[in-house]
Amino acid sequence: MFRAFRHELLKLRRPTMLLGSFGTMSALALLGVVITITRAGTGRADVTLASLSQPDGFAVMMQRGTELLGIVALGVVAIAVAQDYSTGMLRSMLMREPRRLRLLAGKLAADLLYATAAAVVALAVAFVVALAIGPAKGVDTSQWLHAGLLTTAAQFGAEALVALGFGVFGAVLAIVLRNPATAVIVGVAWSLPVETLLGRVWSGLEQWLPVHQLGVIADRGQGATLSTALLLAAGFAGAAIIASGALFRRADVLA
């Protein structure tokens, strides 16, 4: 398992993967900071400079971008897993490590850790930039590091959980579909319009679907709502990992 973990991390260190994960997420997080602060300064947005100056100002600023970073994490993991099918690398790896579940565990551990780390680093970059440019735009950021420190830390934790959840979703799609592009397209399609449409067709269904749970976690829901979302998200992730592990163990690898 450790050998598979180390090999996967070496593969993820390629410049294209670093740019597509850490670079893309950091750019999106920075764009969210700039747009939110700029719109707040115009007075035409639903957030104001006064609200951003509250202890939870940074968390409010990043809530909308948390799910977007999660979707990028989905793509990163889906591509990393499915590439091994399309390039024939997986077959070579199975010749060296025929214990499939151990191989899968090592690969997924590395992929999920990598995607989650990329999302958290992106949030950290956005936080530093927001601290730097906020005061010049009229945002008092001093409370973020004092009364709002726990809230800010909670937003980082929420980002890590959301990225992890989307990463599991991407891994499952990659194992089922075995094609990077198809896995990413299906994952994005489900995450954005499909769940919403299902919720409109069947009233009340959306609140039980997986991406909705990640949205509640991203918004740092309170009390029973957050607890339910965490339990359902963990249940979906556990079931998905078990199902994909069973498929990975039994399916033929021909390429």
Backbone torsions as a table, in degrees:
resi	resn	phi	psi	omega
1	MET	NA	-42.4	-178.4
2	PHE	-66.3	-36.8	178.6
3	ARG	-64.3	-41.7	177.6
4	ALA	-64.9	-39.8	178.0
5	PHE	-60.8	-47.3	-178.7
6	ARG	-66.6	-41.8	179.0
7	HIS	-62.2	-40.7	-179.0
8	GLU	-66.4	-39.4	178.2
9	LEU	-64.6	-37.8	177.3
10	LEU	-62.6	-39.4	178.2
11	LYS	-66.2	-37.9	-177.3
12	LEU	-73.6	-14.7	-179.0
13	ARG	-80.6	-0.8	178.7
14	ARG	-62.9	145.8	-177.2
15	PRO	-54.3	-38.8	-178.6
16	THR	-64.7	-38.9	178.7
17	MET	-71.1	-39.7	178.9
18	LEU	-63.0	-43.5	179.8
19	LEU	-67.8	-39.7	-178.2
20	GLY	-73.7	-19.0	-179.1
21	SER	-106.9	-74.3	-178.2
22	PHE	-61.5	-42.0	-178.3
23	GLY	-66.3	-47.7	-178.3
24	THR	-65.3	-45.9	-179.3
25	MET	-63.9	-42.4	179.5
26	SER	-63.8	-40.6	179.0
27	ALA	-63.8	-42.2	178.8
28	LEU	-65.1	-41.9	179.5
29	ALA	-64.5	-41.8	178.4
30	LEU	-65.0	-40.5	178.1
31	LEU	-62.1	-39.1	177.9
32	GLY	-63.4	-40.0	178.2
33	VAL	-62.9	-49.1	-177.0
34	VAL	-63.5	-45.6	-178.2
35	ILE	-65.4	-44.0	-177.9
36	THR	-63.9	-45.9	-179.8
37	ILE	-65.9	-40.7	-179.6
38	THR	-64.9	-45.4	179.9
39	ARG	-67.2	-36.2	178.6
40	ALA	-63.1	-34.9	179.7
41	GLY	-70.0	-22.0	179.4
42	THR	-80.1	-20.3	-178.9
43	GLY	80.3	5.8	-178.3
44	ARG	-105.1	4.3	-179.3
45	ALA	-100.4	168.6	178.4
46	ASP	-80.6	-4.1	171.4
47	VAL	-115.8	147.7	-178.7
48	THR	-120.8	168.1	176.8
49	LEU	-61.9	-33.2	178.7
50	ALA	-66.4	-41.7	-179.7
51	SER	-69.6	-34.8	177.1
52	LEU	-71.0	-19.8	178.9
53	SER	-84.3	-3.8	178.1
54	GLN	-74.6	164.7	179.8
55	PRO	-54.8	-31.4	179.9
56	ASP	-97.2	21.0	-175.1
57	GLY	-60.3	-43.9	-179.8
58	PHE	-67.6	-39.0	178.3
59	ALA	-61.8	-43.2	177.9
60	VAL	-62.2	-39.8	-179.0
61	MET	-62.3	-36.8	-172.2
62	MET	-99.1	-7.3	-176.7
63	GLN	-56.6	-43.2	-176.9
64	ARG	-68.6	-26.8	-177.8
65	GLY	-88.9	-10.2	-176.4
66	THR	-62.4	-45.9	179.7
67	GLU	-66.2	-35.2	179.0
68	LEU	-63.9	-42.3	175.8
69	LEU	-63.9	-34.7	177.0
70	GLY	-63.6	-39.2	178.9
71	ILE	-65.5	-36.8	174.8
72	VAL	-64.3	-39.4	176.5
73	ALA	-60.6	-39.3	175.3
74	LEU	-56.1	-48.7	-179.1
75	GLY	-63.5	-41.2	-179.6
76	VAL	-61.1	-48.3	-178.6
77	VAL	-68.6	-41.8	180.0
78	ALA	-60.0	-44.0	179.5
79	ILE	-66.3	-44.3	-178.5
80	ALA	-61.0	-40.2	-178.2
81	VAL	-77.5	-46.6	-174.8
82	ALA	-71.7	-26.0	178.8
83	GLN	-58.6	-34.7	-178.4
84	ASP	-66.8	-27.1	174.4
85	TYR	-73.7	-48.4	-173.3
86	SER	-71.1	-28.2	-179.2
87	THR	-92.4	-9.6	-177.2
88	GLY	84.1	1.6	-179.0
89	MET	-62.9	-35.3	-176.4
90	LEU	-62.8	-39.8	179.8
91	ARG	-62.4	-41.6	177.9
92	SER	-63.9	-39.0	179.9
93	MET	-67.6	-36.8	179.7
94	LEU	-69.5	-25.1	176.1
95	MET	-69.6	-30.8	178.3
96	ARG	-87.4	-31.4	-179.7
97	GLU	-132.7	87.3	-177.0
98	PRO	-72.5	-13.0	177.9
99	ARG	-78.7	94.3	-167.7
100	ARG	-63.2	-43.2	-176.6
101	LEU	-65.9	-35.4	177.2
102	ARG	-66.9	-40.5	177.6
103	LEU	-63.6	-46.3	-179.4
104	LEU	-62.5	-41.4	-179.4
105	ALA	-61.3	-43.2	179.3
106	GLY	-65.3	-43.3	-179.9
107	LYS	-64.4	-47.3	-177.7
108	LEU	-67.0	-37.1	178.3
109	ALA	-59.8	-43.2	179.8
110	ALA	-68.2	-45.0	-178.0
111	ASP	-63.7	-44.6	-178.2
112	LEU	-69.4	-39.4	176.6
113	LEU	-62.4	-42.6	-179.1
114	TYR	-63.0	-49.1	-178.1
115	ALA	-65.5	-40.1	178.7
116	THR	-65.8	-41.8	178.3
117	ALA	-63.1	-39.1	179.5
118	ALA	-62.5	-40.7	179.8
119	ALA	-67.1	-42.3	-179.6
120	VAL	-67.4	-41.3	177.5
121	VAL	-62.4	-40.5	177.8
122	ALA	-60.5	-40.9	178.7
123	LEU	-66.9	-37.9	178.4
124	ALA	-64.9	-41.8	177.1
125	VAL	-61.4	-44.7	179.1
126	ALA	-62.5	-38.0	-179.9
127	PHE	-63.7	-45.3	-179.9
128	VAL	-63.3	-44.0	-179.7
129	VAL	-66.1	-40.4	178.6
130	ALA	-62.2	-40.1	176.2
131	LEU	-63.0	-32.9	-176.5
132	ALA	-78.1	-43.0	-173.9
133	ILE	-97.6	-16.9	-177.2
134	GLY	-57.2	-52.6	-178.0
135	PRO	-58.5	-34.5	-179.6
136	ALA	-69.4	-21.6	-179.6
137	LYS	-99.7	3.8	177.7
138	GLY	97.6	12.3	178.8
139	VAL	-100.4	122.9	176.7
140	ASP	-84.5	104.6	-175.1
141	THR	-93.3	1.6	-175.0
142	SER	-63.0	-33.5	-178.3
143	GLN	-71.4	-20.7	179.8
144	TRP	-62.5	-31.4	-176.2
145	LEU	-97.6	-0.8	-179.1
146	HIS	-120.2	-92.3	-178.5
147	ALA	-64.9	-28.1	-177.1
148	GLY	-97.6	11.7	-175.5
149	LEU	-62.0	-42.5	179.8
150	LEU	-66.8	-38.0	177.9
151	THR	-64.6	-41.7	177.5
152	THR	-62.9	-43.1	177.9
153	ALA	-63.1	-37.6	178.8
154	ALA	-64.2	-35.2	177.8
155	GLN	-66.7	-37.6	175.8
156	PHE	-64.7	-41.4	177.5
157	GLY	-63.6	-41.4	177.5
158	ALA	-62.1	-41.2	179.0
159	GLU	-61.7	-42.5	179.2
160	ALA	-62.2	-43.7	-179.6
161	LEU	-66.7	-41.2	-179.6
162	VAL	-65.7	-44.4	178.2
163	ALA	-62.6	-39.7	178.1
164	LEU	-63.2	-44.3	179.8
165	GLY	-63.1	-46.3	177.6
166	PHE	-65.4	-34.5	178.2
167	GLY	-63.5	-41.5	176.0
168	VAL	-61.0	-42.6	177.9
169	PHE	-58.9	-44.7	179.2
170	GLY	-64.3	-38.5	179.3
171	ALA	-64.9	-42.6	179.7
172	VAL	-63.3	-44.9	178.9
173	LEU	-61.5	-39.2	179.7
174	ALA	-64.6	-40.4	-179.9
175	ILE	-69.0	-37.1	-179.0
176	VAL	-75.5	-45.4	-172.3
177	LEU	-92.8	-26.6	174.6
178	ARG	62.9	20.7	179.0
179	ASN	-139.7	125.4	-175.5
180	PRO	-58.4	-48.9	-176.8
181	ALA	-63.8	-44.7	-179.3
182	THR	-63.9	-42.1	-179.7
183	ALA	-62.5	-42.7	-179.7
184	VAL	-67.5	-44.2	-178.8
185	ILE	-61.8	-46.6	-179.9
186	VAL	-64.0	-41.7	-179.6
187	GLY	-63.3	-45.5	179.4
188	VAL	-66.5	-41.7	180.0
189	ALA	-61.1	-42.7	179.4
190	TRP	-67.8	-41.8	-174.5
191	SER	-68.1	-33.8	-175.3
192	LEU	-96.0	-71.7	-173.8
193	PRO	-90.2	-31.7	-168.1
194	VAL	-65.3	-48.4	-179.3
195	GLU	-61.6	-40.0	178.9
196	THR	-62.6	-43.3	179.2
197	LEU	-64.4	-41.2	177.9
198	LEU	-61.8	-39.0	178.0
199	GLY	-65.1	-31.0	178.7
200	ARG	-77.4	-33.8	-179.5
201	VAL	-74.2	-46.0	178.3
202	TRP	-114.2	106.4	-176.9
203	SER	-59.7	129.5	178.0
204	GLY	87.3	-8.4	-178.2
205	LEU	-70.8	-37.0	-173.8
206	GLU	-57.2	-33.8	-176.3
207	GLN	-68.8	-10.1	178.9
208	TRP	-106.5	1.1	-176.6
209	LEU	-88.1	156.2	-170.2
210	PRO	-64.6	-45.7	-177.1
211	VAL	-66.3	-31.6	176.6
212	HIS	-61.2	-39.5	178.9
213	GLN	-62.4	-39.9	178.2
214	LEU	-66.8	-32.8	176.1
215	GLY	-65.1	-39.7	176.9
216	VAL	-63.9	-41.7	178.2
217	ILE	-64.6	-40.7	178.6
218	ALA	-61.3	-36.0	179.5
219	ASP	-83.3	0.7	-178.9
220	ARG	53.4	55.1	177.8
221	GLY	-53.5	161.1	-173.3
222	GLN	-109.2	151.3	170.3
223	GLY	56.5	-131.2	-175.6
224	ALA	-62.9	-33.3	179.9
225	THR	-61.0	-47.0	179.5
226	LEU	-67.3	-41.7	180.0
227	SER	-61.4	-43.6	178.5
228	THR	-63.0	-43.1	179.8
229	ALA	-63.1	-41.3	179.2
230	LEU	-64.5	-43.0	-179.8
231	LEU	-65.8	-45.5	-179.7
232	LEU	-65.7	-41.9	179.3
233	ALA	-63.3	-41.9	177.8
234	ALA	-64.3	-39.2	178.4
235	GLY	-64.3	-45.6	177.6
236	PHE	-60.8	-44.6	-178.2
237	ALA	-64.7	-43.8	179.4
238	GLY	-62.4	-45.4	179.5
239	ALA	-64.0	-39.7	-179.9
240	ALA	-65.4	-41.5	179.8
241	ILE	-66.1	-41.6	179.1
242	ILE	-63.9	-45.6	-179.2
243	ALA	-64.5	-43.8	-179.8
244	SER	-68.7	-34.3	176.2
245	GLY	-63.8	-41.7	177.7
246	ALA	-63.5	-41.8	178.9
247	LEU	-66.3	-43.8	-179.5
248	PHE	-62.8	-35.0	-177.8
249	ARG	-71.2	-33.2	-172.0
250	ARG	-103.4	-24.3	-174.2
251	ALA	-71.7	145.8	177.1
252	ASP	-74.2	143.6	174.7
253	VAL	-114.7	103.2	-171.8
254	LEU	-97.0	-28.0	-176.3
255	ALA	-76.5	NA	NA
